[in-house]
Amino acid sequence: MNSYKIKDLHNLLKQYFKDEVKLVHYEAKPLTSKGENFGSEILDLEIKLQYVDSEKTLRLVAKMCPPTEILKEVFATAVTFKKEIYAYNIILPTLLKFQQETCGRNCEKLYAECFGTRLNLNLNMDTIDDDAVILLENLKLSQFAVKDRMIGFNLEETELALETLSTFHAIALAFKNKHPDIFFQRILPHLTRNTIFDIVDEKSEKMDLDFVLDTASMNEQCKIHIDVIIENMKIGLENHRKTSVRELFATISHNDFWVNNILLKSGERKCKIIDFQLMDYGSLANDLLFFLFTSVQEDVLNLQLKYLISFYYDSFLRTLKEMNCDMQQFTVDSFMEEIEICAKTKQFYHIMVMLRIIFGVKEKMKDLNEITIDDLSSNDYVSPECQQRVITTILHFAKNNWI
């Protein structure tokens, strides 16, 4: 008997298969381990389907709302889940079609195939409830894999992820520039500002700051930056609660582009992006900085930071050129200025508060049903890897005058 139920799965599958199949049976079980996902319930589905003359087994991933009201509030599920459904149904297919028509060839999808979505069981309602679901291709069956978040990406893997990210950014930006009416009227309304940091109260803010300051105090070089750390943490939280966009490098920003949302098929140099629920309209530099300081191995980050930023920029320009986009305004100086602005105004804070989760001790992680609001700012999960990455990030930001 299933512990996890998906109501009316047969009709949901009709979105993809039409009337070609009949649902015979399915089994559902958790796909991710404790601490690997917070904003949704992720299930591994094994589905038996009846075709006209045979039975076949299909393996999919079901993404559902988080199981508790606390997590629904934190992740603004009523908005973000709907946003991700719109991404798979409209935004991502629109960008893929634009890319293929412009390039004149079939292009590899940067995301998983979608097999069906719904907001609820009532077709006349436009709100999310616990019956909302997104059915996706199980990429692991095609030999795509998620790297260990405690280890991160080596240089070759980082380059592959950056190529994919820059392509995603450049295609969306080129579409905006070539079809502004469609972008601003049909797509932009679904790229609303994320409110995940709006619920940070004084207690959580103090816990976040104390964690960063305590860790910085462990390193003599970091100690001298205490005052600017305090200032930038405050500025970062304030700016995450505002809508402020500079148009030149404004595109569709993923906002959660780190190890667990990136699947690699290294042997074939293929990469897929998942989890679009936090996407918004913002600077490409936000994703770039967040990825580099949360997901790249320590030695690679220390030796290759400038190279990796340049690598992303060159890949971004190549895609813009392929999209027949005027590249003159996207100078290296304007690009580096954009990185500096995003580092100072938003990403130092963003990276600092997320490192405890990204490098959280696996053995101490809780089930989704057990997580409290305090757990998301708790120091109970802090690992040595987390502390080291905080120190490394502070030193890099200080060296580049980003704090």
C-alpha positions, 0 to 999 in steps of 0.5 A, a space after each residue: 500500500 502506498 505511503 504517498 498518494 497522488 490523486 487522479 494520476 491517470 488524468 494528470 498523465 493524459 496531459 502527456 500521453 493523451 488517451 494512449 495509455 491507461 494507468 494500471 498501478 503506481 508506487 511512490 517513495 521519497 526520492 531525496 534524503 534528509 537535508 537535500 531539499 526543503 521547498 517541496 516533497 520529491 517522490 520517486 514514481 514507478 508507474 505501470 501503464 497499459 498500452 493497446 497491446 502491452 504494459 510498460 513501466 515508467 519512472 518519473 519524479 513527482 514534485 509536490 508541496 512541502 508537507 507542513 504549513 511552516 515550510 509553505 509559508 517560508 517558501 511562499 508555496 502558493 506563489 512559487 509552486 505556481 511559478 514553477 508550473 508556469 516555467 515548465 508549461 510556458 516559459 521554458 518551452 517558449 525559450 527553447 522554441 526561440 533558441 531552435 528557430 534562431 539557431 535553425 537546429 534542434 537544441 538540447 533541453 536545459 531542463 527535465 522533460 515535463 509530463 504533467 502539472 496541476 495546481 489542484 483538482 478543481 479545474 476552475 480554481 487558480 490556487 495551489 493546494 496539497 493536490 498540486 503536482 509537477 511530473 518530471 522526467 527522472 534524469 537519473 535513469 539517463 545517467 545524470 547525477 547530483 554531486 555531493 554538496 559537501 564536495 562540490 564541482 571540480 574545474 571541468 564540472 564547474 565549466 559545464 555548469 557555467 556553460 549551461 547557466 550562461 546559455 540559460 541567461 543569454 537565451 532569456 535576455 536575447 528573447 527579451 530584447 527581440 520580443 519585448 512585448 511578449 516578454 514583459 506582458 506574458 513572462 514578466 508577470 510570472 517572475 515576481 520577487 521572491 519573498 523568502 527573506 521577508 519573514 526573517 524576523 529580528 531573532 533570525 536576523 541576529 542568529 544569521 549575523 552571529 553565525 557569520 561573525 563568530 565564524 569570521 572571528 576564527 580567522 585573523 584575516 577575517 577579523 579586520 572586516 567585521 564592521 563591513 560584514 555587519 554592514 553588508 549583511 544588513 544591506 543584503 537583507 534590505 535589498 532582498 526585500 526590494 524590487 530593483 533591476 538594472 535592465 542591461 544584464 536583467 534576465 530570468 534569474 534562477 535564484 537557487 543555482 547550486 549543487 543540488 539543483 544541477 545534474 551532470 552527465 559528465 561523460 557526455 558533457 551534458 547538464 540539466 537545471 532543476 527547481 525553478 520555483 524561486 526564479 525571478 527577473 533579476 541580474 545574471 550576476 546573482 546566479 553566477 556569484 551564488 553558484 561560485 561560492 556555494 558549489 565549487 570546490 575550495 581549491 578550484 575557487 581559490 585558484 580559478 575565480 577570475 578565470 571562471 568569471 571570464 569563462 562565464 562571460 565568454 560563454 554568455 557572449 557566444 550564446 548572444 552571438 548565436 541568438 543574433 543579439 547586438 553584443 556591443 553594450 555587453 562590455 567586459 567593464 559593464 559586466 564586472 561592474 554588474 558583478 560588483 553591484 550584485 556582490 555588494 547589494 545582495 549576494 554576500 548576505 544570500 551566500 552567507 545565510 545559505 551556507 549553513 544549509 548547503 554545507 549542513 551536517 547530513 547526519 543531523 538533518 531532519 525530515 521535512 515534517 520535523 523542521 521548524 522555523 528556527 531550524 532554518 537559522 540554527 547553528 546545530 547543522 554547521 559543519 567544518 566545511 561550512 565554516 571554511 567556506 564562510 571564511 573563504 567567501 569573506 576573504 574573496 569578497 574583501 580582496 575584490 572590494 565587494 564588501 
